[in-house]
Amino acid sequence: MEEGVDDGPERTRRRTRDRRGRGMRGPGVVPARPGTPALRTARQRFDQLVLDVVTPLDERWQRHLGLVEYAVEDAPMLPDDWGDETVPLSSLVRGKGQEPTRLVLFRRPIEHRATGRDELEAMVHTVVVEQIAELLNLTPGQVDERYLD
C-alpha cells in the first residue's frame, strides 16, 4: 500500500463482532417472551418427553391403575454393595393404603443408553409401558400395541 493513499470507507470500518476471538456477543436465540429462556435444558426436554409418553397411557389405564405418581430423577441411589453390573432405568414402588404408587424414571441411565432422540423416545416408552404392565399384571403388548414396534 502506498503512503498517503486513502483507502476510502473500507479503512474506517470498525470490527465489533468477535473482536477478541470470544465468539458472538449476546444470546444466540432470542426468547419468545422476554425474561424467559429461549432454549430448554436437557432435564426439561427429558421431563417433557416423559410427560408426552405418560399422559396418553395414564389416561387410558387410569381407572385400573388408581393413583400413580410419575417422577424423574437424574440417577438412582445405589447402595455401596450393589452387585449387579447394570444400573436400573426406573423404580416402581406400589402404594399402600392412602399412599400412591410411585413410578420413577432415571434420566441419566436412559440417556446414556440412547444414541439419538428417536431411540430416547422409544426407550422411555418401553420403560413406562413395561412398568405399567407390571402394575396391571398384563403383558406390555396388552398395555400398548406400539410396544412390539
C-alpha positions as CSV (number, residue, x, y, z in Angstrom):
1,M,0.0,0.0,0.0
2,E,1.3,3.4,-0.9
3,E,1.8,6.0,1.8
4,G,-0.7,8.9,1.7
5,V,-3.3,7.0,-0.3
6,D,-6.7,7.0,1.3
7,D,-8.5,3.6,1.3
8,G,-11.9,5.3,1.5
9,P,-14.8,3.9,3.5
10,E,-13.2,0.4,3.9
11,R,-10.4,1.8,6.1
12,T,-12.9,3.4,8.6
13,R,-15.0,0.3,9.2
14,R,-14.7,-1.0,12.7
15,R,-14.6,-4.6,13.7
16,T,-17.0,-5.1,16.6
17,R,-18.0,-8.7,16.2
18,D,-15.6,-11.3,17.5
19,R,-13.1,-8.7,18.3
20,R,-11.0,-10.8,20.7
21,G,-11.9,-14.3,19.4
22,R,-14.6,-14.9,22.0
23,G,-17.4,-15.6,19.6
24,M,-20.7,-13.8,19.1
25,R,-21.9,-11.4,21.7
26,G,-25.4,-11.7,23.2
27,P,-27.8,-14.6,23.0
28,G,-27.8,-16.9,20.0
29,V,-31.6,-17.3,20.2
30,V,-34.0,-14.5,21.1
31,P,-36.7,-15.8,23.6
32,A,-40.3,-15.6,22.5
33,R,-41.2,-13.9,25.8
34,P,-38.6,-11.5,27.4
35,G,-37.3,-12.8,30.6
36,T,-37.7,-16.5,29.8
37,P,-35.0,-18.8,28.5
38,A,-35.3,-19.5,24.8
39,L,-33.8,-23.0,24.9
40,R,-34.8,-25.7,27.4
41,T,-32.2,-27.7,29.3
42,A,-31.6,-31.4,28.8
43,R,-33.5,-32.1,32.0
44,Q,-36.5,-30.0,30.8
45,R,-36.6,-31.7,27.5
46,F,-36.5,-35.2,29.1
47,D,-39.2,-34.2,31.6
48,Q,-41.4,-33.1,28.6
49,L,-40.7,-36.4,26.8
50,V,-41.7,-38.4,29.8
51,L,-44.9,-36.3,30.1
52,D,-45.7,-36.9,26.4
53,V,-45.3,-40.6,26.9
54,V,-47.1,-41.0,30.2
55,T,-50.1,-38.8,29.6
56,P,-51.9,-41.0,27.0
57,L,-51.1,-44.2,28.8
58,D,-52.2,-42.9,32.1
59,E,-55.5,-41.5,30.6
60,R,-56.1,-44.9,29.0
61,W,-55.4,-47.0,32.1
62,Q,-56.3,-44.6,34.9
63,R,-59.3,-46.5,36.3
64,H,-57.3,-49.7,36.5
65,L,-54.1,-48.0,37.9
66,G,-55.6,-45.8,40.5
67,L,-53.4,-43.0,41.8
68,V,-49.9,-43.1,40.4
69,E,-47.2,-40.5,40.8
70,Y,-44.8,-40.2,38.0
71,A,-41.4,-38.7,38.6
72,V,-38.0,-38.2,37.0
73,E,-34.7,-38.3,38.9
74,D,-31.2,-37.9,37.5
75,A,-29.8,-41.2,38.7
76,P,-30.7,-43.9,41.2
77,M,-29.2,-44.0,44.7
78,L,-27.5,-47.4,44.7
79,P,-26.1,-49.0,47.8
80,D,-22.3,-49.5,48.1
81,D,-22.7,-53.2,47.9
82,W,-24.7,-53.1,44.6
83,G,-23.6,-56.3,42.8
84,D,-25.5,-56.0,39.5
85,E,-23.5,-54.7,36.6
86,T,-26.4,-52.7,35.2
87,V,-27.9,-49.6,36.5
88,P,-31.8,-49.6,36.8
89,L,-33.7,-47.4,34.4
90,S,-36.7,-47.0,36.6
91,S,-38.1,-47.7,40.0
92,L,-41.7,-48.9,40.9
93,V,-43.0,-48.7,44.4
94,R,-46.5,-49.9,44.9
95,G,-48.7,-47.8,47.0
96,K,-50.1,-49.0,50.4
97,G,-53.3,-47.7,51.9
98,Q,-53.6,-44.0,51.1
99,E,-50.0,-43.8,49.6
100,P,-50.0,-43.6,45.8
101,T,-47.9,-45.9,43.6
102,R,-44.7,-44.2,42.6
103,L,-43.0,-44.7,39.2
104,V,-39.6,-43.0,38.9
105,L,-37.6,-42.9,35.7
106,F,-33.9,-42.3,35.9
107,R,-32.8,-39.7,33.3
108,R,-29.1,-40.3,33.1
109,P,-29.0,-44.1,32.7
110,I,-31.7,-43.8,30.0
111,E,-30.0,-41.0,28.1
112,H,-26.7,-42.9,28.4
113,R,-28.1,-46.0,26.6
114,A,-29.8,-44.0,23.8
115,T,-27.9,-42.8,20.8
116,G,-30.4,-40.3,19.4
117,R,-33.7,-38.6,20.0
118,D,-35.8,-41.3,18.4
119,E,-34.1,-44.0,20.4
120,L,-34.5,-42.0,23.6
121,E,-38.3,-41.7,22.9
122,A,-38.5,-45.4,22.2
123,M,-36.6,-46.3,25.4
124,V,-38.8,-44.0,27.6
125,H,-41.9,-45.5,26.0
126,T,-40.6,-49.0,26.6
127,V,-39.7,-48.4,30.2
128,V,-43.1,-46.8,31.0
129,V,-45.1,-49.5,29.2
130,E,-43.2,-52.3,31.0
131,Q,-43.8,-50.7,34.4
132,I,-47.5,-50.1,33.8
133,A,-47.8,-53.7,32.6
134,E,-46.2,-54.9,35.8
135,L,-48.7,-52.9,37.8
136,L,-51.7,-54.2,35.9
137,N,-50.4,-57.8,35.7
138,L,-50.6,-57.6,31.9
139,T,-48.1,-58.1,29.1
140,P,-46.6,-54.9,27.7
141,G,-48.2,-55.6,24.3
142,Q,-51.7,-55.5,26.0
143,V,-50.9,-52.2,27.6
144,D,-49.8,-50.5,24.4
145,E,-49.9,-52.2,20.9
146,R,-46.9,-50.0,19.8
147,Y,-44.7,-51.8,22.3
148,L,-43.9,-54.5,19.8
149,D,-42.6,-51.9,17.2
